[in-house]
């Protein structure tokens, strides 16, 4: 995964992150709903989701917030973790996202090859 992470585009890193974030949020929503049904106190919302996502990815809550708001992207070691966790969360969607990234790289290479042939 480490070598693959070096080649991921920004959009792909963001999509993998959001796949994980939405998975964590859905799980927290389910937990929150179950607690409501049981008459137990309900915890925090969005901020709690940032913290839980940070915990899952082994980064700070501030880092998760920055990724979510696209202030910066995951660097290679964290991108490798994004791939790993995304596969655990939803393997089929993770493969789709990575295949989409690979296809965009293929298209760029084809464009460059066509330009090269012209010159």
C-alpha positions, 0 to 999 in steps of 0.5 A: 500500500505504501508504494501505491499511496505515492501515486494517488491524486489529491481527489483520490485521497480526498475520496478515500478519506470521505469514504472512511469519514462517512462510514464512521459517521454512519456508525456513530449515527447508528450508535446514537439512535440505539442510545436514544431508543434505550433512553440513554444520553446521546453524545456529541455530533460532528466534533465527535465524528472528527475525533473518532475518524482521527482515532481510526486513522491514527492522526489528530482531530485537527488533521481530519478537520483539515482534510475534510475542509480540503486545507491540505491532503494526506501525505504518503504515510497517511495516504497508505493508511487511508487505503488500508482503512478504506479497504476495511470499510468498503472494499468494493468502493475503495477498489472503484475509487482506486480504479478511477484514479488509475484510469485518470493516470492512463488518460494522461499518459495517452494524451502525452503519447499523442503529443509526443507523436506530433513532435 
